Amino acid sequence: MPERLKKRSMRVVGVRQVLRGLKENALEAVFLSLDAAPHLRQQVEQAAREAGVPIQTVSTMEELSQLCRVDVPSAAAGVLRNETAESKQSSLPDASKAGQAFD
């Protein structure tokens, strides 16, 4: 499942996004860094328990950011459920039209 963190359309990154995803029942797994601020870890752990979503821990925020291929340290990340990922994929801009002028 960590490989799904690498694809932007398959994951969310950041405590706010993870908490929102848990509230909307959009996540199938949560990754949480052990060196994140304790109050942030507690918020994510509680929300994940309430949603029945498994938590996998990562040693550092830097390690989690590398797994997600983002440039900033990340306290939490979530793997989207397949149906959520598919709808997110369809809402992404079409790369083939990049650079074209808008009407």
N, C-alpha and C positions, 0 to 999 in steps of 0.2 A: 503493500500500500504506500510506502514512502515514495515510490516512483510516480504515483499520481499527484504528489505535491509539486512536481516539476512542471506540470501542465497548468497554465493559467486558468483554463476553462474547467479544470477539475478540482480547484481548491480556492479557499479564501485565506487571507493572511491578516493577522492582527487581532487583538482581543475584541475590539468592537465588532468586527466582521464575524468572528467565531461566535460571540454571544448572540448576534442577530441570527446566524445560521442555526444555532441550537434552538432558539425561540421559534423559528419557522419550520423546525423539523427537517432541515435541508442537509444536515451533515450525517455521515455514516461513521466518522472517526475524528478525533481531535488529537493534535500533537501539541504538547505543552513543554516549554523549556523549564528546566529545574532552577535556573538562575534568574527567572523573572521575579518581579516584585511579589512578595507573599500575598498581598491583597488581590493582585491580578490573578495569581494562580488559584486562590480560593474561589474567586468569582467564576472562573472557567470550570474548575472542578465541580462546583455545586451545580452549575447549569448543565454540565454534561451528565452528571448523575441523575438529575431530574428528568433529562431527556432520554436517558438510557443509552447514551452514546459512549463507546469505549474511549479511554484516554491512553495515549502512548506518550511516554516522556522522552525528552531529548536533553542531553547534558547542558547545552548552552543555547542562548538566543542566536549566537553567531552560527552554530551548527544548524539550527532550524532555518535560518535565513538562507544558508547554502543549499539545504534540501529543497527549499521553495524557489531557489534562483532569484532572490531579491537582494537588493543592495544594502538594506538596513536590517539591524538585528530585530528578530521577531520573537515575541513572547509566546504566541499561539498561532496555530494554523488548523484548518479543518478541511477534510476531504468531503467533497460534495457527493450526495447520493446520485446515482446514475441519471435519474430523471431530471434532477436539478442541474446537473452538469450539461445535459443535452439542451435544456432551455437556455442556459447561460451561453452555450456555444452558438446557438442560433441568434442570440442578441448581440454577439460581437460584430464589429464592423467587417465588411467584406474586404479582405486584404487585396483582392484583385482590382478593386476600385480605388485603392490608395493613390493619392496624388491627383485624382481627377477633380475638375472644378465642379462646384455645386451649382445647380440651376436656380 
